[in-house]
Amino acid sequence: FRVKVCSLCHRAQAWARWLIWGRVCVRSTYAFVFSNCTHGKPDSVLETFDLYSKMYPSVCIGPQVGEVLDDVMRRVGPSMVLELGMHCAYSSVRLLRLLPPGGRLITVEIDPFTADLGEEIILVAGFKDQFQVLPLSSGEAILSLRELLAPQKGGFSLVLMDHDPVLYLKDLLSLEAEGLLCPIGCSIILIHRDRRADSVKNILDYIRTKAQCYQIKTEIQIMTEICYKSAGTMVE
Ligand SMILES: C[S@@+](CC[C@H](N)C(=O)[O-])C[C@H]1O[C@@H](n2cnc3c(N)ncnc32)[C@H](O)[C@@H]1O
């Protein structure tokens, strides 16, 4: 009984730390970027995030992985991009600044407070109408996306998953089931800070069993790029 109580206390402490530090981190990142960047300049916003990460703990993907993401954006030229896990919008700003004209980003953040501050940063970077922030869990957001996508119908041609690795496989299966992945090609970027985690292994195992639809294109540091094509359009 004592062991159970101890373990519950540890869990409660971990949650309290996450709630307090998570919020402090969001608030202080936002305040630093807001007051030190040049408003209206996405590159200045990114540089200010990078400066912040040199001094304080940060969960942003950072410049190295960011540059690889930029390469994927330039290669794919996606008209519809989905981001799961916005946080303070570092990766959202990276994606938005390389969206082709008429392109659109839908970004999802489970914590409404974080979603508000992230949206502010996107506005500070100078973007106005190319994006939509959904303050929802990834699971809820995915079920509402078909309606939002209706005019484009083609689905997302780039999906960035940087939310909760435990949900990556479940969310990928939902995106597939909802017909939200562009059938002629979609790059799915997985950010996994712990490559050995079972969650990462599970999704990669699934990808390997569906070789008729998926290929692993690149694996670098904390990022894996997977290419999807619906079975009828896959070129061997
Ligand atoms: C690692 S951070 C994202 C960092 C961001 N991509 C960047 O580079 O700036 C993960 C974010 O995902 C959010 N998150 C966690 N689980 C989620 C879920 N199920 N649905 C949506 N967002 C989630 C967290 O609140 C957190 O803000």
The ligand as an SDF file (V2000), in Angstrom:
LIG
                    3D

 27 29  0  0  0  0  0  0  0  0999 V2000
    7.7190   19.1890  -28.6210 C   0  0  0  0  0  0  0  0  0  0  0  0
    6.4230   20.3460  -28.5600 S   0  0  0  0  0  0  0  0  0  0  0  0
    6.2830   20.8830  -30.2440 C   0  0  0  0  0  0  0  0  0  0  0  0
    7.4350   21.7670  -30.6550 C   0  0  0  0  0  0  0  0  0  0  0  0
    7.1930   22.4940  -31.9660 C   0  0  0  0  0  0  0  0  0  0  0  0
    6.9190   21.5780  -33.0420 N   0  0  0  0  0  0  0  0  0  0  0  0
    8.3940   23.3480  -32.3070 C   0  0  0  0  0  0  0  0  0  0  0  0
    9.3450   22.8800  -32.9520 O   0  0  0  0  0  0  0  0  0  0  0  0
    8.3850   24.4950  -31.8920 O   0  0  0  0  0  0  0  0  0  0  0  0
    5.0140   19.3050  -28.4150 C   0  0  0  0  0  0  0  0  0  0  0  0
    3.6880   20.0630  -28.3010 C   0  0  0  0  0  0  0  0  0  0  0  0
    2.6390   19.1260  -28.5880 O   0  0  0  0  0  0  0  0  0  0  0  0
    1.5490   19.3720  -27.7330 C   0  0  0  0  0  0  0  0  0  0  0  0
    0.7870   18.1170  -27.6340 N   0  0  0  0  0  0  0  0  0  0  0  0
    1.0430   17.0330  -26.8590 C   0  0  0  0  0  0  0  0  0  0  0  0
    0.1320   16.0710  -27.0770 N   0  0  0  0  0  0  0  0  0  0  0  0
   -0.7050   16.5450  -28.0210 C   0  0  0  0  0  0  0  0  0  0  0  0
   -1.8610   16.0180  -28.6690 C   0  0  0  0  0  0  0  0  0  0  0  0
   -2.3140   14.7970  -28.3960 N   0  0  0  0  0  0  0  0  0  0  0  0
   -2.4800   16.7750  -29.5860 N   0  0  0  0  0  0  0  0  0  0  0  0
   -2.0230   18.0150  -29.8830 C   0  0  0  0  0  0  0  0  0  0  0  0
   -0.9420   18.5820  -29.3050 N   0  0  0  0  0  0  0  0  0  0  0  0
   -0.2960   17.8560  -28.3790 C   0  0  0  0  0  0  0  0  0  0  0  0
    2.1890   19.8260  -26.4210 C   0  0  0  0  0  0  0  0  0  0  0  0
    1.2920   20.5770  -25.6550 O   0  0  0  0  0  0  0  0  0  0  0  0
    3.3990   20.6260  -26.9210 C   0  0  0  0  0  0  0  0  0  0  0  0
    3.0770   21.9930  -27.0200 O   0  0  0  0  0  0  0  0  0  0  0  0
  1  2  1  0
  2  3  1  0
  2 10  1  0
  3  4  1  0
  4  5  1  0
  5  6  1  0
  5  7  1  0
  7  8  2  0
  7  9  1  0
 10 11  1  0
 11 12  1  0
 11 26  1  0
 12 13  1  0
 13 14  1  0
 13 24  1  0
 14 15  1  0
 14 23  1  0
 15 16  2  0
 16 17  1  0
 17 18  1  0
 17 23  2  0
 18 19  1  0
 18 20  2  0
 20 21  1  0
 21 22  2  0
 22 23  1  0
 24 25  1  0
 24 26  1  0
 26 27  1  0
M  CHG  2   2   1   9  -1
M  END
$$$$
